[in-house]
Amino acid sequence: MRREDLAAMLNEQTPACGPARDALIAGGAFAVWDGLPPANRHTGTFQIRLRHTSGHASTDDILKHSGEELLPTGRIDAVDMSSVFTIFLNSSATAVVACAGGRRPTTPQT
């Protein structure tokens, strides 16, 4: 998948889509993984992680509503690695259905 194509797919599906698009346009690393797990499997896998990110509630609702639909997933990292986003695409990988993520937690300096 081309960076430009993915950026064009990131609209306002969830609150994290805009910041994810910005990170992508700024040159952040991205990947869309092979495999098509059912949408409802993501809700359990990502539930704890999503609870602490932007777009959690709307992403969780979208994934639950998608049920057994097979959704490719991917990731976008900000150039400076300060933020990370998980993206969920439709089964043909032609549209982003949801996105969650935000600033990485910082650890105190010792």
C-alpha positions in Angstrom: 0.0 0.0 0.0 1.3 3.5 -0.9 1.6 6.2 1.8 -0.6 8.6 -0.3 -3.3 6.0 -0.6 -3.4 5.3 3.1 -3.3 9.0 4.0 -6.3 9.6 1.7 -8.3 6.9 3.5 -7.7 8.5 6.9 -10.6 10.8 7.4 -12.6 11.4 10.5 -13.8 7.8 11.2 -12.5 8.1 14.8 -10.8 10.9 16.7 -7.3 9.4 16.1 -7.6 9.3 12.3 -6.5 13.0 11.9 -3.4 12.7 14.0 -2.6 9.4 12.4 -2.9 11.0 8.9 -0.6 13.9 10.1 2.0 11.4 11.3 1.9 9.5 8.0 2.2 12.7 5.9 5.1 13.9 8.1 7.0 10.7 7.0 6.1 8.3 9.9 6.7 4.6 9.4 3.7 2.5 8.5 2.7 -1.1 7.8 -0.4 -3.0 6.9 0.0 -6.6 7.9 -1.1 -9.7 6.1 -3.9 -11.7 7.6 -7.5 -11.1 8.1 -8.6 -11.7 11.7 -12.4 -11.1 12.4 -13.2 -7.6 13.7 -14.6 -8.9 16.9 -11.2 -10.6 17.7 -9.7 -7.1 17.7 -11.9 -5.9 20.5 -10.4 -8.4 23.0 -6.8 -8.1 21.7 -6.8 -4.3 21.7 -9.3 -3.5 24.4 -6.7 -2.7 27.2 -4.4 -0.8 24.8 -7.3 1.1 23.2 -8.6 2.1 26.7 -5.6 4.5 27.0 -5.7 6.0 23.5 -7.6 8.5 21.5 -10.6 7.0 19.6 -11.0 4.1 22.0 -14.8 4.2 22.4 -15.6 4.8 18.8 -13.0 2.2 17.6 -14.3 -0.4 20.0 -17.9 0.3 18.9 -17.0 0.0 15.2 -15.1 -3.3 15.7 -17.9 -4.8 17.8 -20.4 -3.7 15.1 -18.3 -5.3 12.3 -18.6 -8.7 14.0 -17.1 -11.4 11.9 -16.0 -9.1 9.0 -12.3 -9.8 8.2 -10.3 -6.7 8.8 -6.6 -6.1 7.9 -4.7 -4.1 10.5 -1.8 -1.8 10.4 0.3 0.6 12.3 1.6 4.2 11.9 4.4 5.5 14.0 5.2 9.2 14.2 8.7 10.2 12.9 9.9 11.0 16.4 8.2 7.9 17.8 6.2 10.1 20.2 2.9 8.6 18.9 1.6 5.3 17.6 -1.6 4.4 15.9 -3.4 1.1 15.1 -5.5 1.2 11.9 -8.3 -1.1 10.9 -9.2 -1.4 7.2 -12.1 -3.0 5.4 -11.6 -6.5 4.1 -10.5 -5.3 0.7 -8.0 -2.8 2.2 -9.6 0.1 0.3 -10.9 2.1 3.3 -10.0 2.7 6.9 -12.9 1.8 9.2 -11.3 2.8 12.5 -8.1 4.1 14.0 -6.9 4.3 17.6 -3.8 5.6 19.2 -2.0 8.7 20.3 1.0 9.7 22.3 3.2 7.0 23.7 3.4 7.0 27.5 6.6 8.5 28.7 8.7 6.9 31.4 10.3 9.0 34.1 14.1 9.6 33.7 16.2 8.0 36.4 
